[in-house]
Amino acid sequence: MRASATSFPVSHSRRSARQSLAATTTGSSSYSPKTKFLYIPALTACMVVSIDREKHTKERGWNGGSYTTDERLESNLTAIDPMTGDIKKNVHLRYPNYSGTLATGGGLIFLALLDGTVAAFDDTTLDELWKINVGSGFSAPPMTFEVGGKQYIAIVSGPSPSAKSRLVNTPELKEQRNALVLYVFGL
Protein backbone atom coordinates (compact mmCIF):
# COMPACT_ATOMS: atom_id res chain seq x y z
CA MET A 1 0.00 0.00 0.00
CA ARG A 2 1.25 3.49 -0.79
CA ALA A 3 0.43 6.72 1.05
CA SER A 4 -1.17 9.39 -1.11
CA ALA A 5 -2.90 12.73 -0.88
CA THR A 6 -6.38 13.43 -2.17
CA SER A 7 -7.29 16.55 -4.09
CA PHE A 8 -10.84 17.78 -4.49
CA PRO A 9 -12.40 19.52 -7.45
CA VAL A 10 -13.32 23.16 -6.91
CA SER A 11 -16.86 22.69 -8.16
CA HIS A 12 -18.53 20.93 -5.19
CA SER A 13 -18.32 19.27 -1.80
CA ARG A 14 -17.05 15.74 -1.59
CA ARG A 15 -17.19 13.02 1.03
CA SER A 16 -13.76 11.56 1.73
CA ALA A 17 -13.21 8.26 3.52
CA ARG A 18 -9.44 8.60 3.65
CA GLN A 19 -7.47 9.65 6.66
CA SER A 20 -8.88 13.12 6.72
CA LEU A 21 -6.40 15.14 8.72
CA ALA A 22 -2.71 14.54 8.15
CA ALA A 23 -0.14 14.82 10.89
CA THR A 24 0.89 18.29 9.81
CA THR A 25 -2.54 19.63 10.79
CA THR A 26 -2.78 17.79 14.11
CA GLY A 27 0.18 16.39 16.01
CA SER A 28 3.68 16.15 14.62
CA SER A 29 5.18 13.07 13.03
CA SER A 30 8.51 11.63 14.11
CA TYR A 31 11.34 9.87 12.28
CA SER A 32 13.54 7.01 13.46
CA PRO A 33 17.04 6.80 11.96
CA LYS A 34 17.12 3.19 13.21
CA THR A 35 14.07 1.95 11.26
CA LYS A 36 14.13 4.76 8.67
CA PHE A 37 10.35 5.04 9.15
CA LEU A 38 8.21 8.13 9.60
CA TYR A 39 5.55 7.63 12.32
CA ILE A 40 2.38 9.54 11.46
CA PRO A 41 -0.55 10.22 13.83
CA ALA A 42 -3.53 10.41 11.46
CA LEU A 43 -7.12 11.18 12.42
CA THR A 44 -9.67 8.95 10.72
CA ALA A 45 -13.30 9.47 9.73
CA CYS A 46 -15.30 10.17 6.64
CA MET A 47 -15.54 13.92 6.12
CA VAL A 48 -17.60 16.21 3.96
CA VAL A 49 -15.06 18.65 2.53
CA SER A 50 -16.37 21.90 1.08
CA ILE A 51 -14.34 24.50 -0.73
CA ASP A 52 -14.99 28.19 -0.12
CA ARG A 53 -15.15 29.39 -3.72
CA GLU A 54 -14.53 32.99 -2.64
CA LYS A 55 -11.16 32.13 -1.08
CA HIS A 56 -10.12 29.15 -3.21
CA THR A 57 -9.24 30.17 -6.74
CA LYS A 58 -6.61 29.26 -9.30
CA GLU A 59 -4.88 32.57 -8.67
CA ARG A 60 -4.95 32.36 -4.86
CA GLY A 61 -4.33 28.63 -4.43
CA TRP A 62 -5.78 26.65 -1.49
CA ASN A 63 -6.99 29.34 0.86
CA GLY A 64 -10.29 28.23 2.25
CA GLY A 65 -12.73 25.51 2.93
CA SER A 66 -14.23 23.47 5.69
CA TYR A 67 -14.96 19.94 6.72
CA THR A 68 -17.67 18.35 8.82
CA THR A 69 -18.46 14.86 9.98
CA ASP A 70 -21.22 13.12 11.81
CA GLU A 71 -18.87 10.22 12.57
CA ARG A 72 -16.64 9.51 15.51
CA LEU A 73 -13.03 10.64 15.02
CA GLU A 74 -10.47 7.97 15.78
CA SER A 75 -6.83 7.71 14.72
CA ASN A 76 -4.13 5.54 13.26
CA LEU A 77 -0.46 5.22 14.07
CA THR A 78 1.09 4.69 10.64
CA ALA A 79 4.71 3.81 9.89
CA ILE A 80 5.77 4.72 6.36
CA ASP A 81 8.99 4.62 4.41
CA PRO A 82 9.40 8.29 3.45
CA MET A 83 11.65 7.39 0.51
CA THR A 84 9.06 5.17 -1.22
CA GLY A 85 5.78 6.22 0.40
CA ASP A 86 5.07 2.58 1.26
CA ILE A 87 3.01 1.98 4.40
CA LYS A 88 4.99 -0.49 6.51
CA LYS A 89 2.64 -0.85 9.49
CA ASN A 90 -0.66 0.67 10.56
CA VAL A 91 -2.38 0.44 13.95
CA HIS A 92 -5.92 1.69 14.52
CA LEU A 93 -6.56 3.57 17.79
CA ARG A 94 -10.03 4.09 19.27
CA TYR A 95 -9.55 7.78 20.13
CA PRO A 96 -8.06 10.79 18.30
CA ASN A 97 -4.34 11.51 18.56
CA TYR A 98 -3.87 15.27 18.67
CA SER A 99 -0.47 15.11 20.37
CA GLY A 100 1.74 13.60 17.68
CA THR A 101 4.37 10.91 18.00
CA LEU A 102 7.84 10.66 19.52
CA ALA A 103 10.40 8.12 18.25
CA THR A 104 13.19 7.23 20.70
CA GLY A 105 16.61 5.76 20.04
CA GLY A 106 15.61 2.84 22.25
CA GLY A 107 13.07 1.56 19.73
CA LEU A 108 9.90 3.06 21.21
CA ILE A 109 7.18 5.24 19.71
CA PHE A 110 5.20 7.32 22.23
CA LEU A 111 1.86 9.01 21.66
CA ALA A 112 -1.06 10.34 23.69
CA LEU A 113 -4.78 10.32 22.91
CA LEU A 114 -7.73 12.56 23.68
CA ASP A 115 -9.17 9.95 26.07
CA GLY A 116 -6.16 10.42 28.41
CA THR A 117 -4.07 7.45 27.27
CA VAL A 118 -0.29 7.68 26.97
CA ALA A 119 1.14 4.64 25.17
CA ALA A 120 4.44 3.19 23.95
CA PHE A 121 4.74 1.05 20.82
CA ASP A 122 7.57 -1.04 19.40
CA ASP A 123 9.07 0.94 16.50
CA THR A 124 9.31 -2.11 14.20
CA THR A 125 6.11 -4.08 14.89
CA LEU A 126 3.92 -1.26 16.29
CA ASP A 127 2.89 -3.67 19.05
CA GLU A 128 1.62 -1.76 22.10
CA LEU A 129 4.13 -2.32 24.91
CA TRP A 130 2.82 -0.03 27.67
CA LYS A 131 -0.03 2.35 28.38
CA ILE A 132 -1.63 4.37 31.14
CA ASN A 133 -4.80 6.46 31.18
CA VAL A 134 -4.49 9.61 33.29
CA GLY A 135 -8.12 10.72 32.83
CA SER A 136 -7.47 13.96 30.93
CA GLY A 137 -6.88 14.21 27.19
CA PHE A 138 -3.75 15.39 25.40
CA SER A 139 -2.98 17.78 22.57
CA ALA A 140 0.62 18.64 23.51
CA PRO A 141 3.38 16.51 21.97
CA PRO A 142 5.46 14.09 24.02
CA MET A 143 9.13 14.98 24.54
CA THR A 144 12.15 13.21 25.92
CA PHE A 145 15.17 14.26 27.98
CA GLU A 146 17.97 12.70 30.01
CA VAL A 147 19.12 13.45 33.57
CA GLY A 148 22.00 11.61 35.21
CA GLY A 149 22.04 8.92 32.53
CA LYS A 150 18.31 8.15 32.83
CA GLN A 151 15.85 8.89 30.02
CA TYR A 152 12.43 10.43 30.70
CA ILE A 153 9.30 11.10 28.66
CA ALA A 154 7.31 14.24 29.53
CA ILE A 155 3.92 15.40 28.28
CA VAL A 156 1.36 17.98 29.38
CA SER A 157 -2.30 16.94 29.60
CA GLY A 158 -5.26 19.19 28.90
CA PRO A 159 -6.65 19.24 25.37
CA SER A 160 -6.84 22.47 23.41
CA PRO A 161 -10.29 23.85 22.43
CA SER A 162 -9.66 22.64 18.86
CA ALA A 163 -8.79 19.14 20.09
CA LYS A 164 -11.82 19.00 22.43
CA SER A 165 -14.09 19.95 19.53
CA ARG A 166 -13.08 16.68 17.83
CA LEU A 167 -14.87 14.75 20.57
CA VAL A 168 -18.37 15.92 19.59
CA ASN A 169 -19.23 12.41 18.36
CA THR A 170 -17.55 10.63 21.27
CA PRO A 171 -20.26 10.67 23.96
CA GLU A 172 -18.31 8.60 26.51
CA LEU A 173 -15.80 11.47 26.81
CA LYS A 174 -18.36 14.27 27.06
CA GLU A 175 -17.83 14.72 30.82
CA GLN A 176 -14.08 14.09 30.77
CA ARG A 177 -12.10 16.39 33.03
CA ASN A 178 -9.47 18.63 31.46
CA ALA A 179 -6.63 19.02 33.92
CA LEU A 180 -3.45 20.83 32.89
CA VAL A 181 -0.77 18.57 34.38
CA LEU A 182 2.85 17.81 33.42
CA TYR A 183 3.42 14.04 33.48
CA VAL A 184 6.97 12.66 33.52
CA PHE A 185 7.71 8.95 33.06
CA GLY A 186 11.12 7.35 33.62
CA LEU A 187 12.26 4.73 31.13
Beta strands, then each sheet from edge to edge (+ up, - down):
strand 1: 14-16
strand 2: 30-32
strand 3: 37-44
strand 4: 47-51
strand 5: 65-68
strand 6: 74-80
strand 7: 87-93
strand 8: 101-103
strand 9: 108-112
strand 10: 117-122
strand 11: 128-133
strand 12: 143-147
strand 13: 150-156
strand 14: 182-186
sheet 1: 1+ 4- 5+
sheet 2: 2+ 3- 6+ 7-
sheet 3: 8+ 9- 10+ 11-
sheet 4: 12+ 13- 14+
end
